[in-house]
Amino acid sequence: EREQNVALGHGGFESAAHDTSGRATLIRLAEGGRVLTLTDFETDPGPDLRVYLVTGDTDELGDVVDLGALRGNRGNQQYELEGSVDAERYRTVVIWCRAFSVAFGSARLA
């Protein structure tokens, strides 16, 4: 039986400081590893935007895993997770502006 990609959690983006929309899905890949995909994604452009996985929410981030710079403020995109990241703990995706320490939007992975 062939291994298949498995969605570990997904949720829709909600706006915080800026209008943000789209879906976030955490996927375990058939060939191993995990990725976070953003689909139909859109947010305002901003300086130094990052993709965070957090244990908290947009008010209180808690523990943070930085998945890297936001690749674009619109469109589908994908980010790899390190093997050590406990996906059960980090259940919220936050688009974070490091320049102004503000959340543009977030998606809770359920």
N, C-alpha and C positions, 0 to 999 in steps of 0.2 A: 504493500500500500504506500502510495507516494505521500510524503509529508506535504502539508499545506500551510500557507500563511494563516496565522490566527490573530484576530483582533483581541487585544487584552483590555481595551477600554476605549471609549470615544465620547465626544461631547461637542456641543456647539459653542462657538466663541460668543462672549458677551462683552459689550463695550465697557471700558473703564474711563480713563482720561480722554480717549479718542474713540471714534466709531470703529469698531472691529467686528468682522463677521467671518463665517466659514466654519469648518469642522476640523477637529483634531482627532487623530486616531493613532493609538499605540499598537504596533503590530509586531508579533513574533514571527520572524521569517522562517520559511521551511528549511532554508540552508543554514540556519543558525543566526543569532544576533537579533536585535530589535531596532525598529525605527519608529520615529514619530512622523506622521504625515499630516500636512495641512492641506485641505482641499477647499476649493472655492473660497480661498482666503483673501481677505482685504482689510487693510488698516491704513491710517494716514501715514505718510512718510515722516520720518523723524531721525534725529541723530543717534547713532550708536544703539540701535535697537537689537536686543538679544532675545533668544528663545530660552526660557527657563522652565524647568520642571520643579515644582515646589511642594512642600508638605503642607503649607498653609494656604493663604489666599492673597488677593491683591493688596489688602490692608496690612497683613502680617505674613510675609513670604515664608517664614520658617526656614527649614533647610532648603538649599537651592542647588540644583544641578544645571550648569550653563551648557546648553547644547550648541552654542555658537551664535554668530551674527545672523540676524534675520536675512534670508537670501533675497527677499523682495517684498514690497508692501502689498503685492497682489499676486495671485496665482497659486498653483499647486507646488508644494515643496516637501522635502524629506530631510530628516536629521537622524543620525545614528546615535544610539545610546551605548555607553560603555557597558561592558559585561557586569561590572560591579554595582550598577544602579539598581536599587530595589524598587521595581515598578509598583509594588503594592503600597509603598510609602508615599511616593511622589505622584499624586493624583490630580494635580492641577497644572495646566500649561499657562504660562504668563508671557505675554509679549512686553518686555521691560525696556524702558529707555534709560540707559545708564547715565546719559548726560544730565538728565533732570530727575533721576530717581522716581520715575512715575510709571505705573502700569498703563499700557495702551488698551489692553483687553486680556481676557482669560477664558479658558475652557476647562471645565471639570470633567475628568475622565471617569465614566461610570461603566 
